[in-house]
Amino acid sequence: MNVVNVVPMSHSMPYPPADEPHVSVMAREVVRLLQPSGGVFLDVTLGAAGHSVALLEAGAASVIGLDRDPRALELARARLEPFGERALTRHSSFSKFGEVLELLGIDKVDGILADLGVSSMQLNEAHRGMSFRAEGPLDMRMDTTRGETAIELITRLDDDELTETIGRLGEERRARRVARCIRQELEAGKLATTLDLRRAVVRAVGPARINGVDPATKTFQALRMAVNRELFELEALLNLAAERIRPGGRFAVLSFHSLEDRMVKRAMQNPVWEPLSRKPLVAEEDELAENPRARSAKLRVARRAEGVP
Ligand SMILES: C[S@@+](CC[C@H](N)C(=O)[O-])C[C@H]1O[C@@H](n2cnc3c(N)ncnc32)[C@H](O)[C@@H]1O
């Protein structure tokens, strides 16, 4: 299989090369609002451990980091080594973070951070199949040790389900056409790689970039979210967080998708939470200039109310 860049020069969102680690988004704001000094924090999306390192450097007593991606954990472990026993890492989906705390004998933590979505490393590694910029298998799983791949999902879903997935998770208006073209390519035996999938989408919606965005972006996002059950994971995290953060502790969620931000906003309207701002925070100009990935980031932070069960 060739590794080919589809649109290397003109894409509006340049990605660092595959061996360059993920750059943490809104780390300053996360540290300021989580107030890590002396506390025990749970980073449920460890990634390259950038936020965890920032929390530890800002005085967190310890950080427990989870990731469902074994490769991310390997990298994170290396970066966290200098912190010794102050940093613990576990392979887990965040919907199951309660079980991890149980095993560690921890009832409540001082704060939880979730930085949703995928890392640049995952997007940049062609063999993960998450990006249409390079040829890779239609996998898209964050946790490569289990679960259904994108091609298995596409094969299993019927036309209506595929349309619904692409329409809802990708907010793609032409979802039915896209689903039909994908199905045709599959049935013709021509859907094996990310570039095949991109070609099917382009056949459905045309090659034009809208606001500099590749026409396959929405479909890839939708399928990745479905493969990784990202909304289900978020719902579970939101349901569990209040139980596991001590009164006065803090919960920070960085989201990159309007559906996710809406879910976080709604969850933080529960009286167990006191949101620290009415509107989500967004990245400052200086960060946007350095890290285009921060463009769509929305940060919501809430304090666990005292005296509310
Ligand atoms: C945006 S990156 C996090 C980057 C990290 N905050 C940093 O500063 O380097 C998201 C990470 O969360 C992981 N992830 C996403 N959903 C997850 C879930 N439901 N459970 C556990 N890890 C998840 C991904 O595998 C990825 O490594």
The ligand as a Tripos MOL2 file, in Angstrom:
@<TRIPOS>MOLECULE
LIG
   27    29     1     0     0
SMALL
NO_CHARGES

@<TRIPOS>ATOM
      1 C1         -7.2390   15.0700   21.9720 C.3       1 LIG1
      2 S1         -6.3060   13.7200   22.5100 S.3       1 LIG1
      3 C2         -5.7560   14.1950   24.1180 C.3       1 LIG1
      4 C3         -4.4880   14.9690   24.1360 C.3       1 LIG1
      5 C4         -3.9610   15.2620   25.5160 C.3       1 LIG1
      6 N1         -4.8830   16.0420   26.2880 N.3       1 LIG1
      7 C5         -2.6170   15.9570   25.4460 C.2       1 LIG1
      8 O1         -2.4850   17.0620   25.9850 O.co2     1 LIG1
      9 O2         -1.6840   15.3860   24.8760 O.co2     1 LIG1
     10 C6         -7.5380   12.5820   22.9230 C.3       1 LIG1
     11 C7         -7.0320   11.2530   23.4670 C.3       1 LIG1
     12 O3         -8.1090   10.6720   24.1620 O.3       1 LIG1
     13 C8         -8.2130    9.3270   23.8310 C.3       1 LIG1
     14 N2         -9.6330    9.0020   23.9470 N.ar      1 LIG1
     15 C9        -10.6490    9.4560   23.2000 C.ar      1 LIG1
     16 N3        -11.8070    8.9390   23.6160 N.ar      1 LIG1
     17 C10       -11.5090    8.1540   24.6820 C.ar      1 LIG1
     18 C11       -12.2970    7.3530   25.5500 C.ar      1 LIG1
     19 N4        -13.6160    7.2520   25.4040 N.pl3     1 LIG1
     20 N5        -11.6690    6.7080   26.5580 N.ar      1 LIG1
     21 C12       -10.3170    6.8060   26.7060 C.ar      1 LIG1
     22 N6         -9.5200    7.5220   25.9010 N.ar      1 LIG1
     23 C13       -10.1180    8.1960   24.8950 C.ar      1 LIG1
     24 C14        -7.6970    9.2000   22.4260 C.3       1 LIG1
     25 O4         -7.2100    7.8950   22.1970 O.3       1 LIG1
     26 C15        -6.6090   10.2740   22.4010 C.3       1 LIG1
     27 O5         -5.3490    9.7290   22.7090 O.3       1 LIG1
@<TRIPOS>BOND
     1     1     2 1
     2     2     3 1
     3     2    10 1
     4     3     4 1
     5     4     5 1
     6     5     6 1
     7     5     7 1
     8     7     8 2
     9     7     9 1
    10    10    11 1
    11    11    12 1
    12    11    26 1
    13    12    13 1
    14    13    14 1
    15    13    24 1
    16    14    15 ar
    17    14    23 ar
    18    15    16 ar
    19    16    17 ar
    20    17    18 ar
    21    17    23 ar
    22    18    19 1
    23    18    20 ar
    24    20    21 ar
    25    21    22 ar
    26    22    23 ar
    27    24    25 1
    28    24    26 1
    29    26    27 1
@<TRIPOS>SUBSTRUCTURE
     1 LIG1         1 GROUP 0 **** ****
